[in-house]
Each structure stands twice: as structure tokens, then as C-alpha cells.
Amino acid sequence: MRLSLFFFLHLVALGILLLVHPHAKAEDDEWYINDFGDYVVAAVPGEVIHGDKLRFFIRKSDCFEVGMLFSFSTTKDVKNIEDLQNIDLPIKINQWKDLRAARVITVHPMYGMTIVMMQTKGFYDLDEFIDNLMKMYNHEKEFSIQLARSEKYNPDEHFDILDNSWKLDLLPHKIKEAQRMCFGPGEIIKS
């Protein structure tokens, strides 16, 4: 229980840092790689809404695993949008028919809009996850996430734009750069 709470609080802190921390250095094709203390994050801006980033984060406690975060902004003035916190919302990847879920980890109202940060569940073997993601991306020529309607949830109630896409061409290079940052100077990455 304590470990779950500890992990959850760190994840919320990471989400807040990702929302408010100015990005230190833009990389090729607008990728950002930042060290947030316990995490290293590689992020790319969205093609539909530039401010909504797709983030791959690596915990420094295990530089061989990766998690994925993404954000959706909304300008809808919804009084109960904070109620989305810790809720699993239905999503579709590349407009596939099957629904997946993403957990809302933070809701951040600011200046006439709200940023909702979501995480796909779990951490994955970094090499395997990136390899599979790139196979899908290269085959389908896109990576997009759409907030989806289900029997229990209608995203139109909270969001004005329901989909975004991201360019992942540089992901393999950028995730290795983030992994090297995770290990620190002088460490060797297994191939």
C-alpha cells in the first residue's frame, strides 16, 4: 500500500513537472529530452495541438523500462473536469476498432484551458516496446490517439478536440539518448 502511494505521488509530481517545467532544449524535429530527477522524459509535440505532447518516460530506478504519457488540452469550460482525475478513459490508437484505456493522472486548469495528462497502464521493456511501436508506425504511417466514446463515457462532454497525432520517426534515436541520460555518464547500454 505504501509503495503504491509512493509511486502514485511520484507520478503525480512528474505529471505536474511535465506541465509546468519549461523545456530546456528542443531537439531535432522538436523533440525534448529532460532529466526530472527520478525520471528522464523524451517528448514530441502533437501535430493537431502542438502543446499536447506524447512523452516516453524512463524511471532512473530501471533504465530498461519505459512508460508512455500524453496530454489533451481542452478549452471547454467544464466545472467537473477535475472529476476525471484517476479515471480510466477509453482511447483508440490509430482509429482501430478496439478500445484501450488511459488513466488520467493529472488535470491542470490554466488560462482559459485545461490540460489533462494521461498514462497508458504499466511500464514496458524499453527495446521491445519501442521496436513494436515503430513497426506499427512504419506500417500504418501514423501514430494517433483518439479519445473514444464508450457506454460509460462521452469525451465530447469534456474535450473540444478528440484526437492528436505525433511524428515518431526519430523515436528510436531519441529514446536511446534518453536512456543514456538515465544511466548517466560512463554507463554502457546493452544492445
C-alpha positions in Angstrom: 0.0 0.0 0.0 2.8 2.4 0.9 4.7 1.5 -2.2 1.7 2.2 -4.4 1.1 5.5 -2.7 4.7 6.4 -3.0 4.7 5.5 -6.7 1.5 7.4 -7.3 2.7 10.5 -5.6 5.9 10.4 -7.7 3.9 10.0 -10.9 1.6 13.0 -10.0 4.7 15.1 -9.2 6.2 14.0 -12.6 3.0 15.0 -14.3 3.0 18.4 -12.7 6.6 18.9 -13.6 5.9 18.0 -17.2 3.1 20.5 -17.4 4.8 23.5 -15.8 8.5 22.9 -16.4 9.9 24.9 -19.3 11.6 22.6 -21.7 15.3 23.1 -21.6 16.4 22.1 -25.0 14.5 21.5 -28.3 15.9 18.6 -30.2 15.6 17.7 -33.9 12.1 17.8 -35.2 11.1 19.4 -31.9 11.9 16.5 -29.6 12.6 17.4 -26.0 14.7 15.3 -23.6 14.7 16.3 -20.0 16.0 15.0 -16.7 13.4 15.4 -14.0 15.4 13.8 -11.1 13.8 10.4 -10.8 12.8 10.3 -14.4 14.1 11.1 -17.9 11.5 12.1 -20.4 11.6 12.2 -24.2 8.7 14.2 -25.6 7.4 15.2 -29.0 4.7 17.8 -29.7 1.4 16.9 -31.3 0.6 17.6 -34.9 -3.1 18.6 -34.2 -2.5 20.5 -31.0 1.2 21.4 -30.7 1.1 21.8 -26.9 -0.2 18.3 -26.4 2.9 16.2 -26.1 3.5 12.5 -26.3 6.0 11.6 -23.6 8.1 8.5 -23.1 9.4 8.3 -19.5 12.1 6.2 -18.0 12.5 5.8 -14.3 16.1 6.1 -13.1 15.5 3.1 -10.9 15.2 0.9 -14.0 16.6 2.4 -17.2 15.4 -0.6 -19.3 11.7 0.1 -18.9 9.6 2.8 -20.4 6.1 4.3 -19.8 4.0 6.5 -22.0 2.2 9.7 -21.2 0.2 12.0 -23.4 -1.9 15.1 -22.9 -5.1 16.5 -24.3 -6.0 20.2 -23.9 -9.5 21.5 -23.8 -10.9 24.9 -23.9 -14.4 23.7 -22.8 -15.4 25.3 -19.5 -16.4 22.2 -17.6 -16.9 22.6 -13.9 -16.5 18.9 -13.1 -13.4 18.3 -15.2 -11.3 17.6 -12.1 -13.5 14.6 -11.5 -11.6 12.8 -14.3 -8.6 12.5 -12.0 -7.6 8.8 -11.6 -10.3 7.7 -14.0 -9.6 5.4 -17.0 -10.7 7.0 -20.2 -11.4 5.0 -23.4 -8.9 5.6 -26.3 -8.3 4.3 -29.7 -4.9 4.0 -31.3 -4.7 4.9 -35.0 -8.6 4.7 -35.1 -8.5 0.9 -34.6 -11.9 -0.5 -33.6 -10.9 -1.9 -30.3 -10.8 0.4 -27.3 -7.9 0.7 -24.9 -7.7 2.7 -21.7 -5.5 5.5 -20.3 -5.5 6.7 -16.7 -5.9 10.4 -16.1 -3.0 11.2 -13.8 -3.4 15.0 -13.5 -5.9 17.7 -14.5 -4.4 21.1 -14.7 -6.6 24.2 -15.4 -4.8 27.2 -16.7 -5.5 30.5 -18.5 -8.9 29.5 -20.1 -8.0 25.9 -20.9 -7.3 22.7 -19.1 -4.5 20.2 -19.7 -5.4 16.6 -19.0 -2.4 14.3 -18.6 -3.0 10.6 -19.2 -0.8 7.5 -18.9 -1.1 4.1 -20.6 -1.0 1.4 -18.0 2.3 0.0 -16.9 5.9 0.0 -17.8 7.3 -2.0 -20.7 10.6 -3.4 -21.7 12.1 -0.4 -23.5 13.6 -2.1 -26.5 10.6 -4.4 -27.2 8.0 -1.6 -26.7 9.9 0.9 -29.0 10.5 -1.8 -31.6 6.8 -2.8 -31.7 5.6 0.8 -31.7 8.0 1.6 -34.6 6.8 -1.4 -36.6 3.2 -0.2 -36.2 4.2 3.4 -37.0 6.2 2.4 -40.1 3.4 0.1 -41.4 0.5 2.4 -40.8 2.4 5.7 -41.4 0.9 7.3 -38.3 0.6 7.3 -34.6 -2.6 8.9 -33.3 -4.7 8.7 -30.2 -8.4 9.4 -30.2 -10.5 9.9 -27.1 -13.3 7.5 -27.6 -16.9 7.1 -26.6 -18.0 4.2 -24.6 -21.2 3.2 -22.8 -19.9 4.9 -19.6 -18.1 7.9 -21.1 -18.6 10.6 -23.8 -15.4 12.6 -24.4 -17.5 15.4 -26.0 -18.6 16.4 -22.5 -15.0 17.5 -21.6 -13.0 17.9 -24.8 -13.3 20.1 -27.9 -10.7 18.2 -29.9 -10.7 14.4 -29.6 -7.6 13.3 -31.5 -4.0 14.1 -32.0 -1.1 12.5 -33.8 2.7 12.6 -33.4 5.7 12.1 -35.6 7.7 9.2 -34.3 10.4 9.0 -37.0 13.2 10.0 -34.5 11.8 8.0 -31.6 14.4 5.1 -31.7 17.3 7.6 -31.6 15.7 9.9 -29.0 14.7 7.1 -26.6 18.3 5.8 -26.7 19.5 9.3 -25.9 17.1 9.5 -23.0 18.2 6.0 -21.9 21.9 7.2 -21.9 20.8 10.2 -19.8 19.1 7.8 -17.4 22.2 5.7 -16.9 24.4 8.7 -16.5 28.0 9.3 -17.8 30.2 6.3 -18.3 27.5 3.7 -18.3 27.1 1.2 -21.1 23.7 0.4 -22.6 23.1 -3.3 -23.5 22.0 -3.8 -27.1 
